[in-house]
Amino acid sequence: MSVCEAPIKSEAEEVLDEADLTPRERELAELLLVRWGTWTRGRDLAAAFYVGVAVTMDAPVNAMGVRMHALRTKLAGSGLEIRSDGPGRSSRGYRMAWEGGE
């Protein structure tokens, strides 16, 4: 982690601490936080989130999309946002960023 990223992640952790997240939502948010500023494929997040589940079918990836939507809703107005990018469910990527930031 670079010196610049440390305060950003620290501030993001404070926002997550104040958010009304379930333990599983917090776990998902932390998976994104660890990869701050990096696009992570939904399939890769699903594999990390659903440990022990073979992510070869669309069900875990679809469930990841539902969980991301719920997490976005809870973080609305906090300054943090979860961005998504990609043409399809299996290739869609997610990343955490500050609203309006790059």
Backbone torsions as a table, in degrees:
resi	resn	phi	psi	omega
1	MET	NA	132.4	179.1
2	SER	-77.4	165.5	179.8
3	VAL	-61.5	-35.8	-180.0
4	CYS	-66.7	-36.8	-176.1
5	GLU	-72.7	-28.1	-176.2
6	ALA	-57.4	-50.4	179.2
7	PRO	-65.7	-35.4	179.6
8	ILE	-62.1	-47.8	-179.8
9	LYS	-66.2	-37.9	178.9
10	SER	-62.5	-44.8	178.0
11	GLU	-64.5	-40.4	178.8
12	ALA	-63.8	-39.8	177.8
13	GLU	-62.4	-37.9	177.4
14	GLU	-63.0	-41.8	178.1
15	VAL	-62.5	-43.7	179.4
16	LEU	-64.1	-36.8	178.0
17	ASP	-62.6	-34.7	-178.0
18	GLU	-84.4	-18.7	-179.3
19	ALA	-74.0	150.6	179.5
20	ASP	-88.1	74.0	-176.7
21	LEU	-103.0	144.5	171.6
22	THR	-72.3	164.2	177.5
23	PRO	-56.5	-39.1	-179.8
24	ARG	-70.9	-36.4	176.1
25	GLU	-65.1	-39.9	178.4
26	ARG	-63.8	-41.8	178.6
27	GLU	-60.2	-43.7	178.7
28	LEU	-65.3	-43.1	178.4
29	ALA	-61.0	-38.8	179.6
30	GLU	-69.1	-31.9	174.7
31	LEU	-61.7	-38.2	177.6
32	LEU	-74.4	-38.3	-178.4
33	LEU	-62.9	-40.3	178.5
34	VAL	-60.7	-31.1	-179.0
35	ARG	-101.8	30.4	-174.7
36	TRP	-45.3	128.0	175.9
37	GLY	78.1	1.4	-178.5
38	THR	-114.2	134.0	175.1
39	TRP	-73.4	131.7	178.8
40	THR	-124.2	127.2	-178.8
41	ARG	-61.3	142.9	178.2
42	GLY	-57.2	-37.8	179.5
43	ARG	-63.9	-38.7	178.9
44	ASP	-69.9	-39.7	176.3
45	LEU	-64.0	-42.3	179.6
46	ALA	-61.6	-40.2	179.4
47	ALA	-63.6	-38.4	179.2
48	ALA	-74.9	-34.5	-175.6
49	PHE	-78.6	-42.1	179.9
50	TYR	-99.3	67.1	-176.6
51	VAL	-56.6	131.2	178.3
52	GLY	89.0	-4.4	178.7
53	VAL	-101.6	128.9	176.8
54	ALA	-71.7	119.2	-177.5
55	VAL	-95.9	67.0	177.5
56	THR	-110.2	-12.5	178.9
57	MET	-105.4	168.5	-178.7
58	ASP	-79.2	-18.6	-174.9
59	ALA	-56.0	-50.4	178.9
60	PRO	-63.9	-34.6	179.5
61	VAL	-69.3	-40.9	176.4
62	ASN	-63.2	-42.7	178.9
63	ALA	-62.8	-35.4	177.7
64	MET	-62.5	-40.7	177.5
65	GLY	-61.1	-40.1	178.2
66	VAL	-65.9	-44.0	178.9
67	ARG	-64.3	-38.9	178.5
68	MET	-63.7	-40.9	178.7
69	HIS	-61.7	-44.3	179.2
70	ALA	-63.4	-41.1	179.4
71	LEU	-66.1	-42.5	176.4
72	ARG	-57.6	-44.2	-178.6
73	THR	-60.9	-44.5	-179.0
74	LYS	-69.5	-28.1	-179.4
75	LEU	-89.7	-4.8	-179.2
76	ALA	-56.2	130.5	179.4
77	GLY	84.1	-3.4	-178.1
78	SER	-85.6	-14.5	-174.4
79	GLY	100.6	-22.0	176.5
80	LEU	-94.9	145.3	174.0
81	GLU	-140.0	155.3	175.6
82	ILE	-109.5	119.9	-178.7
83	ARG	-99.8	149.0	175.4
84	SER	-127.6	150.5	-178.7
85	ASP	-153.9	141.9	177.2
86	GLY	133.9	151.7	-174.0
87	PRO	-77.0	-32.0	-175.1
88	GLY	-132.4	169.5	-177.6
89	ARG	-58.4	-45.6	-174.7
90	SER	-74.8	-24.1	-178.8
91	SER	-103.7	-3.4	-179.7
92	ARG	-63.3	138.5	177.8
93	GLY	-111.8	156.6	178.6
94	TYR	-129.7	150.3	170.7
95	ARG	-155.2	154.7	178.1
96	MET	-98.3	139.1	179.4
97	ALA	-153.8	167.6	173.1
98	TRP	-79.3	142.2	178.6
99	GLU	-55.4	133.1	178.6
100	GLY	78.0	-6.9	179.7
101	GLY	-91.5	173.5	179.2
102	GLU	-89.3	NA	NA
